[in-house]
Amino acid sequence: MGTEACLSLLLLGAAQAQGNAHLGSIRAAEPAIKASIPRGVGADVDVDVDVEHPEDLVDITMGTWSRIDYSTGSVLPFVGRPWGMNQWAPQTNNYHPNGHDQKSWWFHPEDKELYGIRCTHQPSPWINDYGNFLVSAEMGLLKTNFPNKATTFRVDKYSPYELDYTLDTYCDTDGNCMTLNLTGTSRGAMIHLTFPPFDEEAAAAGYDQTRRVRVLLSSNSTDSIDFDANSGRIFGFTQANNGGVPMGYPYPPPSSSATCQPQGPFKNLGFSGNDLYHFGVDEGDVDKAAMQCQTQCCNEPKCLAWGLDYGSSTSTGGRLGAAPDGGDLPTCMGHDKCCWIKSMAGGAHSGQHISGWKKGYGPDDVQTMFHHFFELETTPVAAGGDVLQRVNDNMFTNGLEAYLEFPPTVQSIEVRIGTSFISGDQARLNLDRELPRNKTFTDIAQESRARWNSVLGVVKVQGGEQGDPRGDKGRLVTFYSSMYRAAIFPRSLAEMNSTGHTIHWSPYDDNGNVFDGEIATDSGFWDAYRTVYQLGALIHPLQYNKLIHGWMNAYREQGWLPGWPSPGERGAMAATMQDCIVADAIIRGVPGLNVSEAYQAIRKDAFTVRGKGSQKGRAGLDDYIKYGYLPDDGDNSNQVAATLNYMLADYSVALAASFLGHDEDAKVLFERASKWRLLFDAKSKGGIKRGIPGFFRPVLKNGSFASPFDALSWGGQKGEYTEASPYQYRFYVPYDPSGLASAYGSSAQMCAALEEMMTLPATFRKGNWGLHHEQVEMVENCFGEYEHNNQPVHHVLYMAKGAGCPSLGQKWLRVATEVLYNEKVGFSGDEDNGEMASWFVLSALGLYQLVPGTPYYEIGSPLFEKAEITLPNKAKISIVAPGNTRDTPYVASVSWNGVPLHGLRVNYTDLQDGGQLYFNMTSDPKQAEEFYAVSLSSESQYS
C-alpha cells in the first residue's frame, strides 16, 4: 500500500475519532441514556435478508495472489466439498518460482500454463502437501518432460463447486477447443473433457489427435500405479507426504513365511521403482518372461540391492515366486532374496509385460504406514495405455506416471476418481458411492453447489455498508469468500464402509490402523484456536461437534491431543492451544462428549512433562512450572510467546476444571495464569522514542529481565517472540484486560498504548527472526504496529473494552474490516486454515470470543445493516444495525431481545435459542463510552 493510501487509512481513523475523551458526568446522564436504548426487538425494521445463491458470490482465487515474500492469503483455489477429505485445485506451474525448496507454491492466478488438476490436502505452503497426485489430459503426441506437458488455458469459471477451463493449446482452425470441467465430492472428483472434432485434413498433414488421460505420482520409489485399458482404469497409491505420518517399520514387515509371501496393502497394485518393476518383455510364455524379467532386473542398478527368486508355473497370469518345490536363484544376490512376480494375464494383454512385488525396500528406506489410494475410471474405456517410470518434470524428479489413450474420434471423456486413506477397495467403494455411473457431471456439480449453498446460506447478509465505494456486491463477495475459506479446514478424514459405518485411517496411531468414528486433521491450533471453532460453534454447530469428536479420537489414538496435525502431528508452533478449544467444548456442552476424558486430555498437556524429543505436549513444561515462565537462560525457545500461550491455555483449562468441580486443579492453573506480571515491565519503552512504556520481556532464572531489550526486534534477541516483535505481544493477556490496564498504571494509559499501536509508523528491526514476509505485509498494510497479517494481534482490538475505551476498539475494528479484507486484493497476510477468514466473518457480524472457555461473545462493530443466522433447530439470530454506514462505527447501544447487553457481551447459550441483536450505531465515540458505562450498572445488567 502506498503513502497516499496509508494517509487515507489514518485519516479514516482520525475522522472516526473525534477524540476518545474519557467520561465526564456519566451518572448524571444515565436516565436520558437509558431512555434512548431501544427496548423492543426492532419491529419497525425490515429484517428480511435474501442472498439466494451465496455460493456464486465466492471468489475462490481471493487470497491466492501471493508470493513467498508477500502474502495476500497464501491459499489455493479449492474445488470440492466443505470440510472434504480431499480438495482439488489447478496446478499452474511445475517449478518453484519463488526459489522455495518445498515446492509448495504451485498455483498463482497470473500463471499462463496448466499442468493438471491436483488432488491436494495442503493447508499451508509452509506445511506443504500430502497424499497429492496430478490428473491431466491432453491431445497429440505424448510429451513427458517439463514444460512440454503443459497447456495454455483460459478460465471460464471459478467456483467452490465447479472449475471450467478452455485449453487453448488444443484448438482447431474453426475455433473449437478442448475444455476441462472439474467438480468435487468429499472423497472424489469428476472431470468432464470435450475435444474438437476429428480433423481429417490435419491428420493427413501429420497432426496426432490422440486423446490421453494421465495420472502422475511424486515418487518412483514409494508410490505404486497400474492401469487396465479394457476397463478404463488407473489405480494405485501415493505415499507423498512432508511429515506427520506413522513411520512404521522397514519396508515391508519381516515375513515368517518360507515362500516369502508379500504382506501389507501393497501387493499386486502395479508398478513402482522399488516394489514393482515394469519390463517390456514381448513374450507370451510366463516362465520365459519371468527369466527375461530377472535378467533385466539384475542389470538395473536399483535392483542390485535385491535377490530375485522365481519358480515354475504353467498357468498364465499365475504368481511366480520362491515356490516350495524349488526354483533357480538368480546370479544377483543382495539384501533380501525374495521377489514376487505376476504377469498381466488374459486377452490381448497376456504376456505383454511382467510386474512384480519385491520383499524388501532398501537398507536406508523406511516404509511409512500411510497410503492415499486412488481409483480412476473413464467413460469410454481406453484403447491402450502405459506406465512411465522415473519421470523428471521439475516438480517431481523421480515420478511415476500412468496414462490411458483414446482414439482421435472420441468427442468427450468423463473421468471419475475415488480416493481412500484406508485401502484400494475402499477407494473403489467411495467412487461408486459418491460418483455413480447413473449421474452426469452436471448432476454431481449441482449436488456440490447445493451443499455449498446449505453451508454458506446459514448466514445471510444484506448489502454492503452504506457509502462503501466498493458497492454491495464487493462486500458480499468478500464476506462469502471468507465463509468459504472458513468451511474447508479442519478437514475430516472419515470414510464410510460397505455397511454405512463411519471409519477412518488414523495418522495418529503408530501403526496407521483403521478405527471407528470421526477423525479431524489440518488445523494449526496456534492460529485456529482464536476464531475457527468459535465461528463453527455459532453457525455450524453440528459440524463443530463432529470435529470435536474427531479431535478426541485423535487423543485416544496417540495419547495426546494434536497441536498442528497434517495429517498427523507436525510439532509446529509453540504451545498447546488445542487445550483452549477442548476446554471450550466442555463448557459449551458438546453432545456426546465424554467430558471426563476430554478434561484428562487437556489436563495432561497442563501437568505432564513430555518425553525427550517428543513433539506432543508442552516444551519446557518443567521449567514453566518451576519458575512460572520459560526462562530466557533455559533450554527452550519462544520463551515469551510460549509462556503467554501456556498461561492462556492454563486459564481455559482452569475454567473447564472449575466447571467440572476440579477445584484444586483450577486453583493451580488460575495461579499459573496470573503470573504474566512476572514478564511485564511497566517501565520499559523498548527503545521507542516518545513511546508509551509497558512490554512483556524475557526473564532470566533469577527473576530479572534479560537485556538488551528492543521492542521492535522481530523474534527478540534469542527467538523469544514467535513470528512477531515484543510490540505485537504487549497486550497478550486476553483473559485479564482490566489487570493489564492496572499494570499499565491506568485505563487511560493502556488505551493510549492501544492507540499508539495503531498509529505508530510501521517499523521493524531484523532481530533473531530475520526478514520474513510478515514484516513486509505489516509495512504495506500501514496499520502501525498492529500486525493484523498475523495472528498474535487478532484479539487486541477487543481488549479495548476491558481497558475502558470500547470506542477505540470499535473505531479500529471498522477500519480493519474495511481495509484489510478485500475481494480484489485478498487478505492482509496468511489465511491460516480458516482463522483469518473466520475473524472477518465474526467481526463483520459484530461478535468475537475473547477467551475460549468463557460463555460470551464480545460485541464489536458490525459491518452490515442486516444479517441473519439460521441455526440447525431453525431458530434465527437476527443482527440489525439500521443506518449503519462507514461514518457510524460506534455502538451507541445494543440489546438482545430488547434487553440492553451488560458489558457489551452476549451469552452463547442465549444465541443458540435465537433472537434479535439490535444495534444503534453512531458517529459519536462519546455515546459509545456512555452506553458501556451505563451497561455495567446493576439496573441494566444482562448476563
VOTIDREN-528174 format. One line per field, with one value per residue (C-alpha): x, y, z. Coordinates in steps of 0.001 Angstrom, whole numbers. Last residue first. Layout:
u	(X,...)
v	(Y,...)
w	(Z,...)
This chain:
u	(-25980,-27851,-27405,-29261,-30153,-26782,-24702,-22252,-24495,-24316,-20540,-20781,-23527,-21500,-18384,-20362,-22096,-18718,-17474,-20013,-20581,-23381,-24775,-27884,-27576,-30216,-29272,-32502,-33410,-32321,-32112,-28425,-27708,-28899,-26398,-23593,-24190,-23824,-21180,-21040,-20674,-24319,-26373,-29504,-32664,-34882,-34300,-30575,-29737,-27051,-26491,-24497,-22161,-19554,-18578,-21004,-19220,-18811,-22554,-25063,-28494,-30268,-27975,-29826,-28390,-31118,-30346,-32762,-34198,-34482,-33098,-29993,-29485,-30252,-28067,-29441,-27581,-28772,-27159,-23764,-20292,-20968,-18710,-17583,-19611,-17838,-19101,-19587,-19608,-15940,-13990,-12081,-11299,-12049,-14998,-15865,-19092,-20111,-21289,-18430,-16142,-17230,-16881,-13537,-12001,-13264,-11444,-8271,-8527,-9632,-6590,-4114,-5079,-1516,-1446,-3724,-6287,-7368,-6719,-9858,-12188,-10945,-10230,-7670,-9331,-12981,-12748,-9672,-11127,-14308,-12319,-10257,-13244,-14919,-11749,-11310,-14998,-14679,-12212,-12144,-9302,-11851,-13408,-10057,-9160,-11398,-8981,-6124,-7603,-6171,-2762,-834,-2490,-508,-1488,-3158,276,-947,2424,1091,-1613,369,-734,2487,4606,2838,2990,6757,7261,5127,7003,10090,13313,15486,13888,16607,16142,15534,14091,10569,8641,5074,4697,2837,-882,-2481,-94,-217,-3983,-3529,-858,-3173,-5899,-3416,-2516,-6146,-7064,-4380,-850,-1,-249,-3791,-4700,-3269,-5492,-8501,-7607,-7286,-8335,-6945,-3443,-1302,-1476,2267,2747,2761,5268,7594,8265,6497,6626,7047,8783,11659,13867,17128,17349,13713,11955,11356,13158,10762,10541,14333,15576,19231,18936,17075,14716,15494,13767,16892,16004,16086,13069,12226,10034,6340,6029,4844,6097,4351,6701,8170,11181,10948,13955,11953,9815,10400,8690,5700,7846,5538,7123,6430,3008,2005,1916,-1890,-2162,-192,-2499,-5563,-4000,-3262,-6708,-8489,-6618,-7645,-11241,-11872,-15620,-16373,-16891,-13875,-11699,-13094,-12327,-8885,-8258,-9057,-6712,-3982,-4238,-3862,-882,761,270,1930,4838,5141,5385,7885,10267,9892,12934,13686,16805,16886,18593,15488,13424,10138,7643,6287,9764,9276,6066,7416,10745,9045,6756,9768,8047,4364,2631,3489,6519,8613,12389,12691,9393,6629,6111,2530,587,-1010,-952,-2306,-5042,-6256,-6732,-7999,-10693,-11837,-11958,-14194,-16237,-17106,-18659,-21967,-23462,-20943,-21737,-20369,-18209,-16548,-16174,-14372,-11926,-11409,-10730,-8393,-6440,-5837,-3697,-843,2157,4671,4449,4905,5075,3860,1343,-592,-2188,-1213,-1667,-543,-1307,-2576,-4228,-2113,-2329,-1945,-5168,-7355,-6306,-7001,-10432,-10958,-10003,-12610,-15236,-14516,-14737,-18128,-19488,-18273,-20036,-23293,-22695,-22232,-23071,-22024,-19866,-18114,-17382,-15855,-14027,-12237,-11676,-8710,-7957,-7164,-3786,-1779,-4270,-2845,-5687,-5215,-6805,-10047,-11265,-14781,-15764,-14356,-10677,-8256,-4614,-1665,753,1863,-1708,-2145,-2464,-5523,-7423,-11084,-14453,-18100,-20449,-22552,-22286,-19778,-17539,-17955,-14938,-13608,-10596,-12419,-10851,-10174,-10386,-12523,-15546,-13763,-12401,-15958,-17128,-14312,-15411,-18911,-17912,-15519,-18001,-20737,-18585,-17933,-21560,-22951,-20718,-16946,-17407,-18947,-21391,-23938,-22126,-22616,-25863,-27938,-26307,-27403,-25686,-26838,-26580,-22873,-23246,-26532,-25420,-22113,-24010,-26386,-23454,-21846,-25057,-25296,-21770,-22554,-25693,-23983,-21177,-23742,-25131,-26016,-22355,-22229,-19845,-20153,-20985,-19155,-16008,-16062,-16376,-13493,-11354,-12416,-11181,-7876,-7485,-7842,-6692,-9263,-9804,-12419,-11946,-14380,-13182,-15770,-14404,-15769,-15559,-13623,-12584,-8879,-8920,-8291,-5088,-4747,-1802,338,3040,5747,7965,11641,12454,8947,8111,10873,9397,11532,9604,11467,8959,6315,3383,1327,-2050,-4394,-7711,-9402,-12844,-15483,-16097,-13095,-12273,-9744,-9201,-6990,-5256,-3545,-1139,499,2146,5509,8082,11621,14464,18138,18862,16399,12872,12489,10028,9753,6419,6440,5256,5514,4526,2823,2483,-1286,-2550,-4716,-6863,-5759,-2758,-663,2002,2875,6220,7060,10721,12729,16415,16655,19732,21503,22237,22403,23087,19497,18313,16585,13361,12222,9089,8201,7911,10195,7859,5752,2190,-68,-1133,-596,-776,2173,4196,7845,9746,11440,13786,15337,17909,17992,20365,21417,17900,18497,21375,19173,21099,19860,16327,16769,17858,15118,12458,13795,13505,9951,9053,10325,8195,5153,5307,3731,6896,7422,9093,8605,9576,7672,9036,7135,8404,11357,10558,6866,4406,1059,-1078,-313,855,836,-1689,674,2444,4100,4511,8191,7690,9369,6828,7967,7955,9655,7475,7793,9510,11467,8998,6209,6732,3277,2636,3031,5848,6069,3986,3601,2818,838,-1489,-2671,-5292,-5809,-8933,-10612,-11957,-10078,-7254,-6341,-3782,-1171,385,2513,4332,7480,10391,9007,7824,5523,2638,1324,-2023,-2675,-5659,-4955,-6681,-4862,-5073,-1669,-1242,646,-771,-3273,-4417,-4890,-7052,-9037,-9810,-11519,-13998,-12567,-12439,-14549,-13374,-15519,-13600,-15261,-13858,-13508,-13665,-15941,-17149,-15596,-16292,-13980,-14637,-11924,-12371,-10601,-11064,-13242,-12213,-12687,-8920,-8775,-7912,-5758,-3232,-6082,-7369,-10681,-11152,-14143,-13954,-17036,-18336,-16304,-16426,-14081,-15480,-14321,-10618,-8483,-5655,-2210,-1158,1643,3468,6102,7434,8732,9204,6964,5165,2985,1985,-1392,-4205,-4085,-5486,-4098,-4529,-1864,-1293,-1219,-1434,394,1055,3167,3312,4662,2569,-487,-3322,-2205,-4551,-4408,-5670,-4076,-5688,-3234,-143,-1799,207,-260,381,-1068,-3541,-705,-512,2340,3981,4589,7858,9449,12709,11309,13020,9956,9185,9126,8568,5726,3420,-319,-1525,-5288,-7011,-8871,-9739,-9769,-11320,-13925,-14561,-16998,-16999,-14601,-12877,-10025,-8408,-5269,-4217,-1199,-3575,-2404,1161,4401,7894,6855,4404,673,-2239,-4172,-6094,-9287,-8958,-12005,-14202,-17490,-20618,-21995,-22018,-24095,-27050,-30311,-28991,-32208,-32429,-35783,-35062,-37323,-37020,-40117,-40357,-36925,-36978,-38302,-36485,-34358,-31898,-32595,-34382,-31362,-29139,-31516,-31697,-27905,-26777,-25884,-24005,-21924,-20520,-17257,-16221,-12984,-12258,-11602,-11131,-13406,-12339,-13990,-12249,-8927,-9339,-10267,-7385,-5002,-6265,-6126,-2554,-1611,-3294,-1295,1920,1452,0)
v	(-11887,-8622,-5808,-2537,-1898,-3144,-604,-2000,-1059,2577,2683,987,3355,6398,5229,4521,7896,9616,7926,9901,8600,6364,2853,1640,-2121,-4831,-8465,-10351,-13845,-17446,-20161,-20804,-17099,-17365,-20130,-18067,-15225,-11731,-9094,-5326,-5153,-5932,-6024,-3906,-6079,-5825,-9338,-8753,-5073,-2758,937,3842,1297,3223,2611,5174,7007,3974,3457,1570,3109,321,-2169,-5494,-8893,-11508,-14909,-17492,-20699,-23471,-26045,-26242,-22464,-19830,-16741,-13441,-10257,-6705,-3291,-4766,-4253,-4879,-3086,-5293,-7067,-9811,-13376,-14934,-18312,-18186,-21307,-19766,-16115,-13194,-14725,-12283,-10765,-7767,-9820,-8410,-9285,-12921,-13210,-11373,-13436,-16604,-15645,-15033,-18406,-20533,-22800,-19905,-17002,-15723,-11934,-8916,-10988,-10734,-7831,-7626,-9275,-7007,-7630,-5346,-2012,-2218,-4925,-3275,253,-940,-2735,432,2540,-170,-782,2912,3243,495,2522,1061,-1432,-4224,-2519,-2009,-5714,-6496,-4548,-6771,-10218,-10677,-9378,-12693,-13964,-12458,-10007,-7969,-6673,-3687,-1950,928,-49,681,-2556,-2398,-2122,-5044,-7028,-6669,-7646,-10769,-11761,-12620,-10860,-12022,-13981,-13176,-9461,-7652,-4379,-3245,-41,723,4373,4482,4939,1627,606,4130,3855,690,2354,5329,2913,1274,4640,5762,2523,3211,2316,-46,-2887,-1729,-1847,-5381,-6377,-4887,-6807,-10131,-13118,-11623,-11354,-10762,-6969,-6313,-9287,-7361,-4849,-7592,-8463,-11004,-14526,-16149,-13956,-15280,-16102,-15147,-11346,-10731,-12618,-9384,-6519,-3589,-3636,-3816,-5251,-5705,-7321,-10128,-9049,-10299,-13262,-15312,-17776,-14961,-13098,-12220,-9115,-8324,-4609,-1387,2120,4545,5638,9115,7452,3664,1861,-807,1723,-42,996,-1336,-4431,-7417,-10864,-11613,-9989,-12904,-14892,-14841,-17809,-20002,-19090,-19844,-23215,-24171,-23108,-24859,-28076,-27913,-27128,-29990,-29321,-29817,-26097,-25209,-27606,-26280,-22695,-23814,-25394,-22017,-20198,-22779,-22342,-18579,-19109,-21570,-19039,-16305,-18618,-19738,-16158,-15096,-18042,-18808,-21062,-23581,-24688,-22048,-18649,-16837,-18563,-20189,-18859,-19560,-20631,-24299,-24941,-23298,-25052,-28460,-27553,-26894,-27942,-28578,-31750,-33728,-33257,-35634,-35388,-36006,-37079,-34653,-33245,-33964,-31213,-28832,-31057,-33968,-31733,-31107,-34802,-35592,-32948,-34551,-37946,-36592,-34587,-37631,-35610,-36994,-33559,-30700,-28891,-25400,-25802,-28996,-27600,-24519,-26721,-28689,-25472,-23948,-27183,-27165,-24129,-26386,-24070,-23015,-23568,-26782,-30270,-31917,-34264,-36353,-35295,-32505,-32091,-28956,-29331,-32902,-34007,-36649,-40439,-41134,-42971,-41782,-38156,-38380,-39782,-36707,-34484,-36156,-35766,-32030,-32035,-33735,-31204,-28307,-29871,-29904,-26399,-24720,-21025,-20393,-23409,-23029,-19358,-20077,-23084,-21068,-17877,-17805,-21512,-21631,-19938,-21808,-24622,-25356,-27414,-29972,-33029,-34492,-38009,-39372,-42858,-46366,-47135,-48160,-48655,-46481,-48451,-45579,-44274,-40540,-40627,-42799,-44447,-43767,-45397,-44328,-47301,-47460,-51234,-51008,-48647,-44902,-42598,-40140,-37984,-34786,-31463,-28650,-26682,-26046,-24156,-20992,-20382,-20461,-18036,-15700,-15858,-15186,-11966,-10643,-11308,-9624,-6527,-6259,-6930,-4110,-1385,-986,2710,1792,4626,2378,-721,-3656,-5325,-7693,-10521,-14112,-16636,-20265,-19876,-20633,-24243,-25041,-23300,-25176,-28462,-27380,-26465,-29831,-31621,-29381,-30329,-34033,-33881,-31740,-34278,-36962,-39451,-43043,-44009,-43466,-40792,-40642,-44281,-45968,-43895,-44262,-48035,-48101,-46085,-48502,-51419,-49637,-49276,-46980,-43494,-43509,-41992,-42033,-40526,-40302,-39165,-38485,-38358,-36465,-36379,-39590,-39630,-39347,-42767,-42869,-43358,-44099,-42894,-43938,-41913,-42366,-39513,-39276,-35583,-34366,-30668,-30278,-32757,-35852,-39101,-42071,-44530,-44170,-46593,-47419,-47158,-48559,-48133,-46711,-47181,-44575,-43399,-43306,-44704,-43520,-45394,-43828,-44932,-42472,-44615,-44037,-46533,-45290,-47798,-46859,-46728,-46995,-50674,-50830,-51947,-55611,-58076,-57303,-57118,-57876,-56757,-58577,-57168,-58125,-61729,-61735,-58258,-59200,-61435,-62604,-62094,-59170,-61290,-61642,-61770,-61849,-61302,-62628,-62700,-59742,-57535,-58847,-61530,-61141,-64545,-65578,-68498,-71225,-72660,-75132,-77044,-74645,-71839,-68836,-66823,-66808,-65602,-67010,-64983,-67831,-71057,-73368,-72156,-72565,-70674,-67342,-65910,-62464,-61026,-57362,-54443,-54828,-53936,-50196,-50536,-52492,-55274,-57902,-56702,-57147,-60732,-61468,-60010,-62113,-65141,-64153,-63831,-67326,-68622,-66684,-67722,-64959,-62912,-59324,-58286,-54585,-54573,-52787,-53167,-53208,-52651,-50355,-48218,-48808,-50595,-52070,-52815,-56525,-56326,-53015,-53488,-55357,-58658,-60498,-64254,-65058,-68773,-69673,-67498,-65639,-62376,-59228,-56155,-54405,-51951,-51110,-50339,-47946,-44270,-43046,-39855,-36203,-35467,-33958,-36553,-38414,-42070,-42474,-45294,-47323,-47224,-46216,-47651,-47547,-51089,-52540,-50039,-51525,-49418,-49621,-47323,-47525,-44942,-45266,-45330,-43808,-40931,-37994,-39603,-38527,-39625,-39135,-39020,-39004,-38205,-38990,-36140,-36539,-33871,-35419,-33404,-36180,-35809,-32091,-32806,-35422,-33134,-35120,-32818,-30656,-32355,-32351,-33409,-33812,-34285,-35809,-35766,-37893,-38181,-35320,-34665,-32466,-30778,-30173,-29128,-29279,-27995,-28789,-26096,-25476,-22214,-23402,-23700,-26388,-25945,-27935,-25477,-23183,-25443,-23868,-24209,-24711,-25126,-26171,-26417,-23806,-21543,-20498,-20403,-19873,-19535,-19681,-22145,-22788,-26396,-28112,-31373,-29611,-27748,-30077,-33544,-36453,-35391,-37971,-36790,-35171,-34286,-33775,-34573,-34219,-35714,-34908,-36619,-35472,-37609,-34869,-31200,-28419,-27073,-23628,-23667,-24014,-26489,-28647,-31622,-31839,-33772,-31716,-30904,-30595,-28878,-25611,-22712,-18942,-18237,-14920,-16537,-18368,-22071,-24455,-22793,-25888,-26846,-27097,-25725,-22237,-20296,-18178,-19741,-23269,-25404,-27228,-24279,-23951,-26818,-26418,-27332,-30262,-30731,-34009,-35330,-32607,-29971,-28299,-30068,-29781,-27104,-25301,-22168,-22261,-20120,-17957,-15251,-11984,-12921,-11250,-12774,-16309,-14890,-14482,-13628,-16658,-14782,-14412,-17014,-18968,-15927,-16784,-14874,-17874,-19945,-17174,-18174,-16788,-13886,-12746,-10835,-9918,-7819,-4904,-2610,-1261,-4344,-3548,-6009,-3617,-1781,507,2439,6167,6247,4633,7451,10111,8493,7911,11477,12386,9135,9952,13169,13094,10005,9770,11747,9423,12261,12980,9555,8455,11177,10180,6532,7488,9975,7175,4988,7812,8567,4957,5022,8096,6513,3369,0)
w	(31557,31304,33755,33245,36880,38100,36190,33644,30740,31872,31404,28027,26914,27886,26058,22890,23082,23444,20280,18202,14666,15880,15594,17381,17357,17836,18405,17820,18882,18530,21170,20479,20966,24555,25258,23708,26166,24760,25505,25636,29423,30108,26944,26946,26936,23861,22564,22971,23096,21762,22310,20880,19272,17299,13651,12215,9401,7159,7448,9587,9086,10932,12699,12934,13764,13562,15084,13765,15161,12589,15081,12880,13308,10680,11054,9781,8997,8497,8361,7732,9179,12846,15368,18260,20920,22847,22612,25992,27711,28745,27866,24998,25839,23510,21685,18903,17549,15413,12423,10345,13258,13205,9421,9433,12197,10498,7291,9288,11017,8047,7960,8050,5821,5514,5272,4786,2936,-678,-3012,-5152,-2649,115,3750,5435,4697,5706,8373,9909,9805,11495,14160,14599,15588,17648,19665,20411,21248,23862,25960,29493,29228,29045,26039,24355,24549,21546,19363,20519,19902,16408,17458,17648,14421,11573,8825,11557,12531,14518,14745,12674,10223,7081,5333,3308,6453,8124,4895,4594,8233,7749,4590,6564,7475,10375,13202,15755,15214,11973,13148,12477,11959,10906,11869,15207,14651,15520,18320,19705,20096,22148,24268,24877,25944,28309,29833,30158,31866,34448,35519,32698,35217,36038,32377,32269,35168,33363,30213,32063,29918,26706,28199,25104,25035,24528,22206,18903,20333,21562,17906,15719,14284,17708,20287,22416,19428,21133,20847,20046,17275,15468,17222,17625,21432,21760,25042,25963,28408,30133,32902,36380,38019,38779,36028,33486,32165,28563,28303,28069,27395,29057,28361,25999,23236,22831,21239,21107,22607,24392,26226,29535,32746,33027,32501,32255,32470,36139,35719,33484,36724,36861,34519,36920,39783,37671,36890,40481,41734,38882,39564,43213,42283,39921,40041,36357,35603,37743,35787,32497,33526,34690,31279,29678,32066,31590,27808,28260,30552,28164,25366,27400,28206,24585,23332,25976,25768,22084,22545,25275,27155,29869,30005,28801,31444,30403,32923,36413,37507,38369,36437,33279,33714,33887,30970,28749,25536,26064,24886,21781,19552,21661,21630,25359,26831,27709,31170,32220,34024,31531,28471,30511,31930,28399,27695,31212,30711,27489,29193,31965,29477,27382,24572,23329,22702,23007,26254,25682,28807,27623,24107,25456,27328,24099,22195,24772,25108,21352,22117,23190,22968,20298,16561,14534,16057,12854,14442,11929,8620,8806,12582,14433,18150,18432,21710,23357,23762,20045,19215,22078,21561,17822,18681,20866,17968,15762,18478,18460,14674,14669,17186,15033,12052,14014,15424,12033,12697,16308,17130,13785,14345,17754,16315,13653,15681,18080,18379,14657,14670,17282,16665,13233,11812,9089,10726,12035,12722,13040,14132,14122,13738,10971,11879,10922,13088,15289,15529,14955,11162,11724,8894,9475,9978,9764,9255,6111,5767,2912,4877,5252,5392,7956,7083,8053,7197,9646,7439,4361,5758,6957,3466,2086,4773,3726,90,1382,3132,499,-2288,-234,249,-3456,-4328,-2217,-3554,-3465,-2672,706,1456,3121,4243,1977,1074,3134,4965,5015,7229,7028,3263,3161,4295,2523,-656,-593,-460,-3212,-5453,-4828,-5757,-8823,-9853,-9400,-11537,-14191,-14474,-15024,-12536,-13477,-13292,-9541,-8300,-4495,-3773,-6625,-6140,-2360,-2751,-5219,-2804,-56,-2157,-2689,1040,4052,3061,291,-3122,-5869,-9300,-12193,-15604,-18277,-21795,-24769,-28561,-29228,-32888,-32078,-30404,-26639,-24632,-20926,-18879,-15955,-14223,-11603,-10515,-9696,-10055,-9339,-9668,-12255,-14768,-14194,-14521,-13116,-14565,-17260,-17327,-20392,-22023,-24592,-26387,-23316,-21828,-22591,-19915,-17619,-14198,-11664,-8385,-5767,-2607,-280,1675,5033,7355,6182,4941,5861,3383,4300,3601,746,258,912,-468,-4132,-5915,-9596,-12981,-16248,-19589,-22773,-21629,-21819,-22655,-25626,-23523,-20120,-17922,-16799,-15176,-11535,-9765,-6088,-5309,-2376,-1645,741,899,-2119,-4639,-8399,-10007,-9821,-7728,-9662,-8359,-5768,-4912,-2102,-4649,-4441,-6597,-9699,-9456,-12093,-15105,-17484,-15549,-16113,-13177,-12364,-9743,-9409,-6813,-7192,-4803,-4119,-3735,-7361,-8403,-8255,-10703,-13165,-14866,-12444,-13117,-16843,-16382,-13903,-16177,-19013,-16720,-15839,-19496,-20104,-17243,-18406,-22034,-24124,-24555,-25624,-22396,-21875,-18222,-15466,-11975,-8700,-5150,-5555,-8570,-8705,-10902,-10006,-7010,-6840,-3237,-1381,1398,3679,3281,425,866,1018,461,3755,5509,8615,6720,8004,7602,4206,4101,7219,10026,10901,10127,11059,9080,10121,7737,4279,2489,-771,-76,-3250,-4177,-7124,-9840,-13457,-15077,-18478,-18126,-21102,-20596,-17211,-15393,-12654,-10090,-6948,-4866,-2752,-5172,-8355,-6223,-6890,-8673,-12087,-13509,-17231,-19582,-23344,-26597,-29825,-32325,-33997,-36660,-39591,-42517,-43164,-39563,-40094,-43143,-41239,-38303,-35548,-33829,-31029,-27648,-24505,-21062,-17952,-14725,-11665,-8165,-5081,-1325,-280,-3814,-6452,-9779,-12695,-16297,-18950,-22484,-25753,-28324,-31375,-33029,-36618,-37050,-34390,-30748,-28320,-26890,-25908,-23129,-22115,-18376,-16089,-12305,-10373,-6800,-4948,-8005,-10797,-14297,-17869,-17136,-20264,-20763,-22186,-21937,-20052,-20748,-22868,-19823,-18459,-19924,-20871,-24006,-25744,-29184,-29591,-27238,-23492,-20067,-16564,-13103,-10503,-7168,-3558,-432,1454,878,2365,5942,4984,1805,4054,4495,1548,1187,-2591,-5583,-8301,-11620,-14467,-15760,-16771,-18177,-18051,-14380,-13179,-10802,-9000,-8260,-7427,-4458,-2337,-3989,-530,-1951,-2257,-5030,-5618,-8959,-7537,-10586,-12213,-12517,-12931,-10780,-10735,-7468,-5961,-2288,-465,2757,2462,5146,2735,-643,-3546,-5589,-3868,-5284,-3105,-145,630,1942,367,1215,253,148,-816,-3268,-3025,-5288,-3946,-1242,-3260,-6040,-4823,-5402,-3716,-4759,-6621,-3436,-1819,-4021,-2675,-633,993,4260,5715,8799,7894,10879,12636,14816,16221,19072,21641,24406,22278,24486,24301,27657,29246,28025,29310,32744,32908,32153,35708,36027,33038,34404,32437,30574,28777,25691,22781,20332,17445,16379,13164,11189,12706,11712,8170,8094,9073,6255,3733,4788,4211,796,-181,1079,-994,0)
